[in-house]
């Protein structure tokens, strides 16, 4: 199984940081992506980032890169996790909190991957807030995000707490928070693969 990790946004993307500037999403998600990949590789899994550049890469190009692997290896032999931090406002501290995972509408392998990530998150970052939509029987929130609907493999976008919530940012920037967010992705991905 080829595991692809997409790190959100780029150094040139406006905003996308905590109000105090301490957490910059482009840098933080690249740190997470590298940690996830290093841990997966250490456990014998084939994982890599689809964006190695620091600047933002278009969603179309990100999808093209993912689908290149799908075409070469077969879509059932590839999975994608796009790693982000959420935001509720526009540059000021807000009260919204929580970890969440998104898939496209309908029941697909992406839902199974998302549920595996939620299970790992509930175990590893227990005590944090979670955002879910159980209206269709599972936890993931369904949206038609471009990178999810235009890639051919199982694909999930994770929002790793809120970069404009003081409590969430404090946790994200702590050593415990960094390692926990990485660990939940690694465990969720591995448990998904084991179910196949």
Secondary structure, DSSP 4 states (H G I P E B T S, - for coil): -EEEEEE---TTSSS-B-TTSS-BHHHHHHHHHHHHHHHHHHTT-EEEES---SS---HHHHHHHHHHHHHHH-GGGEEEEEEEEE-SSSSS------EEEEE-SS-SHHHHHHHHHHHHHHHHSTTS-B---GGGSSSPEE---HHHHT-SSEEEEEEEEETT-HHHHHHHHSHHHHHHHHHHHHHHHHHHHHH-
